[in-house]
Amino acid sequence: MNVDFAERVKRLPPYLFAEIERLIKEKKAQGVDLISLSIGDPDLPPPQFLIEALKEEVADLKNHNYSFSQGEPDFRRAVSDWYKKRFHVDLGQNQVVALLGSKEGIANIGRAFVNAGDRVLVPDPAYPVYANGTTILNDAVPVSMPLLEENGFKPDFDSVNPERVKMMFLNYPNNPTAATADKKFLREAVDFASGNNIILCYDNAYSEVSFDGYKPLSILEIDGAMDVAVEFHSCSKTFNMTGDRIAFAVGNKQLISGLTKVKSQVDSGPPVYIQRVAAKALESYASDEQPDFLKKMNEVYSERRDLLVKTLCEMGFECEKPKATFYVWVDCKSNSMEFATKLLDVGVAVTPGIGFGIHGENYVRFSLTQPKEKITEACDRIRKLFR
Ligand SMILES: Cc1ncc(COP(=O)(O)O)c(C=O)c1O
C-alpha cells in the first residue's frame, strides 16, 4: 500500500531529541553505565497509601466499566475541593474535566477551539506539545513568544502581535527553564488575554513541586481569569503517577464544555479505579499546606538540586537554585547538542535546550529524577570533564 501522511502530520517539525536519544541508545549498547538526567519522569514511587488504594479499587469489580467522559462525579468533586483548599478558588462541577494525562487535554483543547490558520502563542523554549499536538495538528500556526533569561524567562506581551491569535499557552513553574511566576505577571497575562479575546491555557503541571517555602499560584486566583482561562493540572509529577495517566482541566465553563465535547468523541475517560485513587491523593490535602509525604518528596528534590547547582557553580556556570520543578536549566555557553554529547561521552545524559525551541539553544536541562548517589556520581564525572 502506498500511504501518504496527512499534510498536518507532514508539517510536524523534526523531532530534535531524536539525535540525542540515538546517541544514548548507542552508549547503552556499548555497555556504558549511563546516568540519565534527561527525563522528566520521577524515579520516586507513588506514596504507599495510593498503592494500597489502587489495589483496593482495582479489586472492586464495579470499577471496570466505562467512566463518564467528563470524569466521575466523585473525582470532579475531589478536584474542586482541592482547588478550594489549595488555591482558595471556587469551581462548580461543570468547570472540571478529567483527563488521560494533561498532555491529552493540552492537545485536545486545540481541536475544540482552534480553526485552520488561527495563530497560537507558544512560549519558546517550551513543552513541545503546545506547538505540535495543539497547534500544528489542528492546522493552526504556532507563534513563538521568546522566553529570555533577562526577562526571567517570561514573555514580553508588549512585543506580541495579537492579530488572529486564538489561544495562548503559559506554563509556570516552567519546563524547561524552572522559572516561576508571581501575581503581577499573572495579572498581566490575564489582562493581555482578556483585552485581546485570547483563550489562556495555563499549564500548572508542576504546581506541587516547589522548595524553600515557595507556593506556586493558580492562574484562576487572578480576578477575571475565569472568563478567559483553562488550567491544566496533572497527578503525574505531584503524586509520581506518570504512567497512570490521570490529570484534569478546570476553569471557564465554556472552555471546559468544548474540551469535554471533543473528548466524548475521542476517548472514554480515565479508568474509574484510577480516578478513585487520584481523588484520594487530592483529598490528602487538609489545607493549602502540602501533606507530609509531599513535603518529604520536595525535600528529596531540593537536596539533589543543591548538590547539582553547587557543582555547576563551582565549575563556573551561572546557575541559580530553582524555586520549583525538578529541572535545572543551565546556560552552557555553547551549542547545546555539542555540550550534551560531550557529557554523554563521560556517561551523563542531559537534554539539549534546542529541543525545546530555538530560544533554548545554548542551554541544557538537567533533571533531578535520579537518587542522590547517582547525582553525586554524575557531578564527579562532569567535574572531571571540565578540570
Ligand atoms: C510542562 C508539562 N506539561 C504537561 C506535561 C504532561 O504531563 P502528563 O501528560 O503526564 O500529565 C509535562 C510532562 O512532562 C510537562 O512537562
The ligand as a Gaussian input file, in Angstrom:
#p B3LYP/6-31G(d) Opt

LIG

0 1
 C        5.072000      21.308000      31.209000
 C        4.418000      19.981000      31.086000
 N        3.104000      19.934000      30.857000
 C        2.462000      18.771000      30.719000
 C        3.137000      17.573000      30.795000
 C        2.370000      16.310000      30.581000
 O        2.211000      15.554000      31.707000
 P        1.120000      14.418000      31.822000
 O        0.567000      14.169000      30.445000
 O        1.849000      13.240000      32.329000
 O        0.065000      14.934000      32.744000
 C        4.512000      17.560000      31.020000
 C        5.258000      16.306000      31.066000
 O        6.440000      16.228000      31.102000
 C        5.164000      18.807000      31.169000
 O        6.476000      18.885000      31.403000

